[in-house]
């Protein structure tokens, strides 16, 4: 005689049936729909061109389309994928925008996989199918709308691909553990290959390995003892690492990384791939950043909202307490712990990007909490509407970033791109040397490669002022034309100068050469000590609207005792300063010659060409708008004279 099952046994059997059952076809399509929606949102907000000069984004916008060598660790997978995308699969538009768009597509795919990951873990808990779908959507919203992630998803950066691979690895680990024994070895080998691809992209992928090892050894007993499967998995893991051979192969072809640090030797290869010089960030150094506990809480709050982050922690904790369903949560919890520990020990300024896997895990925890709430309501016969209401509340919290999530970053514009155009604007003579910071020189190299501009210029990276002065002295001694992007202390009385585009041409003292101004003028300033003898004014169609390219020709009549400064304004017929599209006044206050040489060092009688790029409001194109130049003492702010010219 068969004994009737107890209520607890019946619940366990029902749970096992729910877990074993396949999700509804619509539920399997949900991650694709979510991923496509986020990819479209990111694509619409993708930066249209160069974003900034001083981070890795500009480097990748140049390295990927040219199949160059990136900074350590080299990122060969990303480089090859970016080259194929930007030059073969999607050869449309600005180079920088193409690579930015690639990040948007990869980031959208990553959010779709996060949705599938949370959905699968929730499905393993049992409960109504709609709750699993809600868990996936909740996790996608909590992670995909984070401002740090959004910023990485709309520019050329490595983290969209990194998080896509990380989420895929976690998802495939769950699938492999649940697969029938006959399919399981193939899936585990595929998982090892995916881990190898991850390592061929970003070295922090190794932070997933402790969690994967614990989870797979727990869930797949066959892996606990040596077998042929070990050998196959090891081979699958190592094979993608051959992508790193791309670096020495390209170096053999004459390609160098942008700062010339890669040395194509066995030692140089490993120094680059292992990023050995970055190890200093694990210890005290001048660039290390120390944070207090409150700083980490602020990071969590601004990324997800403190309430959403706390609910994510609660979801993971409750998942670890669930009998028979805690293994996936252990995978998530260990992944969170290893990545958080790395971020705590890695003292860099942009640590928030290394916390992205932590936010991913917390988002999955929030999704799991939604499923647990629905299941608890069902078991207590509170009614499906109670579980649905709880899920809606948590979905709203995820979407709104309850608890102080920072706003999404605005879409980057064309300002940096236009500045790069100005850097590459001069008519360089052959052998001209442009001395500046690494980001500025990368912008010129980008313009040379992407737009064919400034082909005669030789960009010279000199981040250190001492090195920049040595380069300048050598260039002047050789007779090569030399240009600076910014001030350099100690040279103002040793040389003469003239503005060209966004650069300052350096001449031997007293030998500055200036072309004849297009428009002669005779305007005295500073009680006749300084004359404006002419100007050039042209309207340029900038990428973000029209720009006035203004060149002023100064000639001191005697030594100037004042350090003068200029206020450049775009005014209407009544003299009121017009507003730019952002609402700020069309006004900029600048030192002449980009602060390279204060007016007190100018030689009497020498003519100096001084250049400016002025963004014009739309109203400036209407009749009556003028460019007003006010010269004033930078110390006392006393006006030394004014002059104006009509906008053409």
Secondary structure, DSSP 8 states (H G I E B T S, - for coil): ------HHHHHHHHHHHHHHS---HHHHHHHHHHHHHHHHHHHHT--SS---SSSHHHHHHHHHHHT---STT--HHHHHHHHIIIIII---S-HHHHHHHHHHHHHHHHHHHHHHHHHHHHHHH-S-HHHHHHHHHHHHHHHHT-HHHHHHHTSS-SHHHHHHHHHHHHHHHHHHHHS-HHHHHHHHHHHHHHHHHHHTT-GGGGGGHHHHHHHHHHH-GGGGS--HHHHHHHHHHHHGGGGGHHHHHHHHTT---TTS----SHHHHHHHHTTGGGGGGGS--TT-----HHHHHHHHHHHH-HHHHHHHHHHHHHHHHSTTS-HHHHHHHHHHHHHHHHHHH---TTGGGGGHHHHHHHHHHHHHHHHHHHHHHHHTT--HHHHHHHHHHHHHHHHHTTTT---------SHHHHHHHHHT-S---TTEEEEE-HHHHHHHHHHHHHH---TTEEEEE--SHHHHHHHHHHHHHHT--EEESS--TT-TTTEEEEEETTEEEEEETT-------SEEEEEEETTTTEEEEEEEEEEEEETTEEEEEEEEEEEESS---S-EEEEEEEE-TTS-B-B-TTSSBSEEEEEGGGGSS-GGG--TT-EEEEEEEEE--GGGGSTT-EEEEEEEETTT--EEEEEEEE--
